[in-house]
Structure formats: structure tokens, C-alpha cells
């Protein structure tokens, strides 16, 4: 049970490490974004991250629309096209790895207060369901 808690649940409670970092570093020196933002094929979320890091503005739309690395069980050095990513998502939706509804509801109820603390701390709300 400990492994389940630390690996599946504990790693998803993002507020805890950030609550340690925020008192020591100015909030303006940290950039928080939701990984779901990276699905925006306009590339604008990547551009905003680059601007935060002091890089010149760049149109990432061609790059992000091509695909990604380290996705769906592929290793970091393997490029995965958007077509493969979309097919993998469709397979997962109908696959056996879907959680039973009662367990999904219980997990959501458990993580919701921690996510609310995270959103309050960062001033950014992610669309997690």
C-alpha cells in the first residue's frame, strides 16, 4: 500500500514540494504551468515559458504540432508523432486500465483539497478532472 500511496497518489500532490520552495524564493522567480497547456498546438504556452526564461519570442506551433518526446511509454530520445499520441489516447480511453468509478471518485475527493491549495499558492488553476 505504501508504494501505491507514494507512487500514484503522493507524486500527484504537487502542493507539498512547492510549499517548501515558495517561502525561500520570490514568487516571480517561479513559473507554474499545467502540462495540459502543452496540448495547445499554437505553441503559445511554450512561448510564454521561453519569455519567462528570458528567451526571445518564438513561434512553437510547427514544433509542438509535429509531436513529442517521452510520451506514452516511449523513451526520451524517441520522437512520437501527434497521430501516434492521439491513437494511444483513444486506446487508453477504452482500455482495461480505467479505474472503477467509485475508486476514481474517492481519489478525486482525496486530492481536491490539495489541488485547491496548489491553485491558491500559484495563482493558476489547472483543468484536472
C-alpha positions as CSV (number, residue, x, y, z in Angstrom):
1,X,0.0,0.0,0.0
2,X,2.9,2.4,0.8
3,X,4.1,2.0,-2.8
4,X,0.7,2.8,-4.2
5,X,0.4,5.9,-2.0
6,X,3.9,7.2,-2.7
7,X,4.0,6.4,-6.4
8,X,0.5,7.1,-7.6
9,X,-1.0,9.5,-5.1
10,X,2.0,11.1,-3.4
11,X,3.7,12.1,-6.6
12,X,0.5,13.9,-7.7
13,X,0.3,16.1,-4.6
14,X,2.2,18.9,-6.2
15,X,1.5,21.4,-3.5
16,X,3.8,19.9,-0.9
17,X,7.2,20.5,-2.6
18,X,6.0,23.9,-3.8
19,X,5.0,24.9,-0.2
20,X,8.7,24.2,0.7
21,X,10.1,26.3,-2.2
22,X,7.8,29.3,-2.1
23,X,9.0,30.7,1.2
24,X,12.6,30.7,0.0
25,X,12.3,32.1,-3.4
26,X,10.4,35.1,-4.8
27,X,7.1,34.0,-6.4
28,X,8.1,36.0,-9.5
29,X,11.1,33.7,-9.9
30,X,8.9,30.6,-10.3
31,X,6.9,29.7,-13.3
32,X,4.0,27.3,-12.9
33,X,2.1,25.8,-15.8
34,X,-0.2,22.9,-16.3
35,X,1.1,20.1,-18.6
36,X,-2.3,20.2,-20.2
37,X,-1.4,23.6,-21.5
38,X,1.2,21.9,-23.8
39,X,-1.6,20.4,-25.8
40,X,-2.2,23.9,-27.2
41,X,-0.9,23.4,-30.7
42,X,-0.5,27.2,-31.2
43,X,2.7,26.8,-29.2
44,X,1.8,29.9,-27.1
45,X,2.3,28.2,-23.7
46,X,5.9,27.2,-24.8
47,X,6.5,30.8,-25.9
48,X,5.3,32.2,-22.6
49,X,7.7,29.8,-20.8
50,X,10.6,30.8,-23.0
51,X,9.8,34.5,-22.4
52,X,9.8,33.8,-18.6
53,X,13.3,32.2,-19.0
54,X,14.5,35.4,-20.9
55,X,14.5,33.8,-24.3
56,X,13.3,35.8,-27.4
57,X,9.8,35.2,-28.5
58,X,9.4,32.2,-30.8
59,X,6.5,30.6,-32.7
60,X,6.5,27.0,-31.4
61,X,3.4,26.0,-33.4
62,X,5.3,24.0,-36.0
63,X,7.3,22.2,-33.3
64,X,4.5,21.2,-31.0
65,X,2.1,20.2,-33.8
66,X,4.7,17.6,-35.0
67,X,4.7,15.5,-31.8
68,X,6.6,15.0,-28.6
69,X,9.3,13.1,-26.8
70,X,8.9,10.8,-23.8
71,X,5.2,10.2,-24.4
72,X,3.1,7.1,-23.9
73,X,5.8,4.8,-22.7
74,X,8.3,5.8,-25.4
75,X,11.8,6.6,-24.3
76,X,13.1,10.2,-24.1
77,X,15.1,10.0,-27.3
78,X,12.1,8.6,-29.3
79,X,10.0,11.1,-31.2
80,X,6.3,10.3,-31.2
81,X,4.1,11.9,-33.9
82,X,0.8,13.5,-32.9
83,X,-1.0,10.7,-34.8
84,X,0.5,8.1,-32.6
85,X,-0.2,10.1,-29.5
86,X,-3.9,10.5,-30.4
87,X,-4.3,6.8,-31.3
88,X,-2.7,5.9,-27.9
89,X,-5.1,8.2,-26.1
90,X,-8.1,6.5,-27.8
91,X,-6.9,3.1,-26.9
92,X,-6.4,4.0,-23.3
93,X,-9.9,5.5,-23.0
94,X,-11.5,2.2,-23.9
95,X,-8.8,0.0,-22.3
96,X,-8.8,-2.1,-19.1
97,X,-6.7,0.5,-17.2
98,X,-9.8,2.6,-16.5
99,X,-10.4,3.0,-12.7
100,X,-13.7,1.8,-11.3
101,X,-16.0,4.9,-10.8
102,X,-16.1,4.6,-7.0
103,X,-12.3,4.5,-6.7
104,X,-12.0,7.4,-9.2
105,X,-14.5,9.4,-7.1
106,X,-12.7,8.6,-3.9
107,X,-9.3,9.6,-5.3
108,X,-10.7,12.8,-6.7
109,X,-12.3,13.7,-3.3
110,X,-8.9,13.0,-1.6
111,X,-6.8,15.1,-4.0
112,X,-9.2,18.1,-4.4
113,X,-8.2,20.0,-1.2
114,X,-4.5,19.6,-2.1
115,X,-5.1,20.8,-5.6
116,X,-7.1,23.8,-4.3
117,X,-4.1,24.7,-2.0
118,X,-1.9,24.4,-5.1
119,X,-4.1,26.7,-7.2
120,X,-4.3,29.2,-4.4
121,X,-0.5,29.1,-3.9
122,X,0.4,29.5,-7.6
123,X,-2.5,31.7,-8.7
124,X,-3.0,29.3,-11.6
125,X,-5.9,26.8,-12.0
126,X,-5.4,23.6,-13.9
127,X,-8.3,21.8,-15.6
128,X,-7.8,18.5,-13.9
129,X,-10.7,16.1,-13.8
